[in-house]
Amino acid sequence: MIKAPAFHSPSTMRLRVALGGLRCAAQLAWRHTRVGARTLRAATVGAVSARGREEVRRIADALAITDGIEPSMPVIGVDQITNDGTPIRLFELEPRHGNITLLELIVLSRLVRERAPRSLFEIGTFDGRTTLNLAANAPDDAVVHTLDLPSNQPTAYALSAADYQFVNKPVSGSRIVATPYAERVKQLYGDSATFDFSPYRADFVFVDGSHAYEYVLNDSRRALQLAGDGPAVIVWHDYGVWDGVTRAIHELSTHDPRFANLRWVRGTSLVVHAASP
């Protein structure tokens, strides 16, 4: 037997709609109150703990809040510098804090696949997720050198406070270990400000080390040294995210003619310097 639908008078319906609206408003107000209280706690008393500082960082990332320097580099689209049809291999797709985004991983992988560099150099290994994808998309005979700062090593310049969470880890490049591409990677250790880069040359350089202003300037000039006079691609990470990175790249692009053609890749925190092939 089919049950007839219940009849509700117009006044009953209006009451139900009003009560539903009140419930939604109450839930929204409660959610906003909790978010406000948690944010206030993180920004005040929470700042004395590592957990509180991490919470502030997550809130800032979610709101796209930088440290004060507004990104203003000329912008270029992903499909302007790479080909949408380029086949690439992607591994370890899920990013962790400190990793590049999936779109950034695609951009780097396309650039490597299309430029086919046989000598790559990465400044800042961290957990090796980017290293792995650089190696996977490079030619079979390519070598990826990746430089990482060991824990507790004294540095020539002061690190950014946020750098220590990436430096103090059990092992560098953990996500490339035991993969088929590990044999293409040569792990190096040292402070990029004092490391001897002279034995190395690279036609693809990824700058993703310390976020401190002095280190970004240093690493950028080291990247040019690695590239030498040949055709090369240099890519920076964290532009528009970290004040030190953004400020250093602005200074280089406006005061050093060697960096005059830098372009910010739309939708990413990547900046690209591409010499002619």
N, C-alpha and C positions, 0 to 999 in steps of 0.2 A: 504494500500500500504506500502511495506517495503522500508524504506529509506536506500539508499546505504551509507555505511560508508564513511566519509570524508577522502580524500587522503591527506597525508602530506609528503612532500619531506624529504629525509634524513637530509638535512640541517635544516629544520624547526623542526624536531624531536630533533636534537642535541641541538638546541637553547632552546627548551622547557625544556629538561633535565637539561641544564646548569642553566636556570632561576630557576627551581625547587630546584636545589642544592644550589643556592645562597640564596633563601628564607629560606631553612632549616638552612643554616649556620648563616644567620642573626638572625633567631629566637633563635638558640642555643647561639649565642654570647650575645643577649639581655638577655636571661634567666640567663646566667652565670654572666653577669654584675649586674643584680638585686640581685642575690644570694650573690655575693661578696660584694656589697654595704650594703646589709642588715646585713650580717655577721659582716662586719667591724663596722657598727653602733652599733650592739648589743654588740660587744666585747669591745667597747670603751665608747662612751657617754651613751650607753644603760645600762651599768653596774651599773649606779647610781639609776636605777629604778627597781622595782620588776618585771615589765613586760620584761625589757631588760635582767635581769638575768635569767628569765624563758626561754627566747628565746635562750640564750646561752646554757642552759641545754638541750633544745630540739635538738639543733644542735649537741651538744656533744653526746647525745644518738643516734642520727641518724648515726653519724660517728663512733660509738662504741669507743669513746674517754673516757678513765678513768682518774683518777686524778694523775696517775703517777706510781702506783704499778701494775706490770704486774701479772695477775693470773697464777699460776704455780702448782696448786694442782693436784694430780693424778685424772684422769677423769674416770667416770663410766657412762655407757649408761643407758637411762631410762628403757629399757627392761631388763637390768641386775639386777636392784634393785626392779623392779615391774613387774607384769605380764600383758602383753598386753590384755589378755582376761578378766581382772578383771572388773566387772560391777561397775560403779560409777555414782553418781548423781552430776550434775554440775548446778550451779545457778549463775546468774549475770555474764554472760560470757564476756560482754564487759568491758575491764579494763579501769580504769581512771588513771590519773597520780598518781603514788605512789602505785598502785596495782601490784600484781604479774601477769605474763603473763598467757595466756591460757595453755601453755604447763606446766608451773610451777604449775598451779592449778590442772592439770591432775595428775602430779607426787604426789603432796600432797594428793589428794583424793584417789589415788590408795594405797599409803602407809597406810593411815588410814583404808581403807576398808580391806586391807590384814592383817594388824597387829591387827585390832579390839581393839584399846585402849579404856579403859573405863574412863580414866582420862587424859584430854588434857590440856595443858597450852600454851597460846600464849602471847608473850611479844611484844606489839605493836598492838593495835586494828585497828587504823585508821578508815576506814568507814565500817569495818565488812564484807567485801566481802570474805576474806579468812576464817574468823571465821565461816561464814555461811556454807561454803563448808566443813570445818572440821566437824562441827556439823552434816551436812547432811549425811556424809559418815561414821560416827562413829556408834557404836551399839546404839540401842534405849535407853539403860540405861546409856549412857556415859554423862559426864559433861565436858564442855569446859570452863575453866577459861581464861579470856582474860584481860590483864593489859594494861591500857593506861595512859599516862601522861596528867593530866588536863591542860588546857590553863592557862598561867600566874603562874604556880607553880614553885617556885625556884628549881633548880636541884643541885645535889651533884657535877656533872661534867659538863663541858661546852658542850652544844649541838653543833652538826654540823649546820652550817648556813642553810643548806637545810632542817633540821628537822622542823623548825618552821612552814612551810607551811602545815605540817601534824599534828602538835600539835594544831595549832590555827584553830579549826573547831567548828561549832555549837554543835555537839553531836558526841560521839564515837559510832561506830557500827551502823550507820544509815541504812546500807543495810541489816541488819538482823532483824531489828524491824518489827513486824507484819508478820513474816514468821512462818511457822509451827515449825521451829527449834529453835526459840528464847528461848523457855523454857529450852532448854538444855545448854544455855549459861549463865554464871555468870560474869557480868561485874565488873571488879576491877579497882581502880584508885590509882595512886601513881607513884613515881619516882622509877624505877627499882633498882637504886643504894641503896635506903634506905628502900624499901618495905620489909615487913616481909614475906618471902617465907616459913618459917618453918612449918606453918599449912598445906602446900600443898604438894602433891606428884603427879607425872604425868608419864605416860608411852609413851607420845608423847609430844614433846615440839617444838614450832615454834618460832624462834628468829628473830624478824623483828621490833625491836624498833629503838632507835637512831642509826644513821650511824657513830657517833663519835667513835674513836678508844677506849677510856676508857670505853665507855658504851658497846661496843661489847665484850670487855674482861670481863666486869662485868656480862653482860647478859649470856655469854657463861658459866661462872662458876656457875651462878644461875641455869642455865638449868641442869647442872650436879647434883646440889643439889636437884632439883625437881625430877630427875630421880632416885636418890638414888642408891641402889645396884641391883635393878631389871632390867629386860630387858626393853629397852626404845629406842625410835628413837628421835634424835634431828636434826632439820633442820634449817639452816640459809638462809636468803635471802640477795640479793644484793652483793654477792661475785663477784669481777671483775668489779663492777659498781661504788662502792664508795670506796675511798682510805682507810677510817677508817675501814671499814668492811674487806677489803682484807688484810690490814696490820695486823689487830688483828688475823684473822684466820691463816695467815701465822705464826705468832708468836706462837699461841697455838699449831699448828700442829708440829712445829719443836722443841719447848722447854717444852711442857707439855705432858708426855706420855699418859695421859688420852685422848688426842685428836689425837693420832697417826694414827688412821684409817679413818680420814676424807676423803671424796671423793666429787669431784665437778661433778655435774650431767650435762652431755653433753647437750649443747643447751640451758642451763638455767643459772641463777645466784644463784642456790641453791647448798648448801654444806650439805652433809648428814653424820651423825654419827649414826650408827645403831649397838646397842648391840645385841648379839644373843638372839633370842626369847626363 
